[in-house]
Every structure is written in C-alpha cells, then in structure tokens.
C-alpha cells in the first residue's frame, strides 16, 4: 500500500530523515515511534505531500506520489489527521461531517444554500461509524476531547480513504478517551479494511493497536518488527525506552 525508498529530508543542512525505507502492507496498522525530534512528523508530512523529500521516492497504492499535492492524494484515498484536532467548533457535529462530504463530492457551492437534506443519510452513517451519532446536534466545541477526535475521524472518512495517516491520535486524552479511540481505529481497520500509519508516544496504546512497529532514531529507521520484537530489542530500549 505504501513504500518509501531511501527517503531523506533536510532543512538548511539539518537531516530530519536519512535514507528511510518503509513498506506498509494493505490492511496493516503500522506505528512509528521515536523520541522527540526523531523525524516522525516529518515522515508523515512527506508521505502526505505537505513536504517534498530531498531525495528518495514515495509510492502509494501503485502510484509514484513523490511530487503529488495533498489534495491529489486525498482523491487517491490517502487521508491525514493531525495531532491538534481540526474541526469547526461553532458548527454541530452533523454540520462538520456534512461539510467534509460536500467537499469530497465537490458540491461546496451549496455549502451556504439550502442543504438541510443534502447528504443527510451519508452524514449520519459516518457519525454512526465513529460512535457519536447521538451527538449529531451538539456543537463540536462542546464535545469532549475524545469525541472531537472521533468527529475528526468521521470527517476524514468522508473522503473514503484506503489509508489513514495519524499524528499522535490520542495526544492529550484521558485514559478512557484513549481506549475509545483505540477501539475505533481497530474497528475501522477490521470492518472497513482501512490501512493505518500512525505516530504515537504512548507505548501501551502502540502495543495494543499496531501490527508492526518502526522505530525512528535521529532520522533513521533503527528497528522494525512486531510489538514483542520491539520490546525485546536492546537498541530500542537504549535509544528510546531507556535501558532501565
């Protein structure tokens, strides 16, 4: 589904990524972990088209997307969610999702017209998929952090993605909210076969969700494997978890 070949990214001489090779299979949940500054967000920015690599190639679903813009990637089924939840706080949950659907269907000229019934069934279906259909009429700004993140996922799903890129999807959440998001992502992967690539600092969350883990250290892939393999890897313990 996704392949990075010798991807490097430099900023004014600083190497944020160096010769990164990565392959994610269809239907896989892959976690990217590493200390602050390891290059995790830069990697997601390169994959999602926000940054162009200084060297190397990015392939997605059989397409060379190294130089593609984010809007083009969304149409190919590659969607991105950011660490800071991005929703319209003054709009209801229903209105937020419908805006995303109107954008996907290229009907945004109708955004401020008479659209009360437009895409209603599809909007409610997406809210149901993330478990907040009962909050459809509530303003997004009034929702709990976990529910706002679920709302953002519903908006992301409006583009019918084959693959999701998530930057620390449970950042700043309480334990019960993290559990809800983990369950949601697992169900999206299981029921809709959405491939997921995500970064995360919470190792408990990573171990409970990821099929495989890639560890970044100073912009390079230090190790890769199943959660049990990564837990036993002494290089990872020394560089990321700590020798103790």
Secondary structure, DSSP 8 states (H G I E B T S, - for coil): -EEEEEEEEEETTEEEEEEEEEEE-TT-EEEEE-STTSSHHHHHHHHTTSS--SEEEEEETTEE-TT--HHHHHHTTEEEE-SS----TTSBHHHHHHHHHHHHTT-GGGTTSS-TTTTHHHHHHHHHHTT-GGGTTSBGGGS-HHHHHHHHHHHHHTT--SEEEEESTTTT--HHHHHHHHHHHHHHHHHH--EEEEE-S-HHHHHHH-SEEEEEETTEEEEEE-HHHHHH-HHHIIIII---
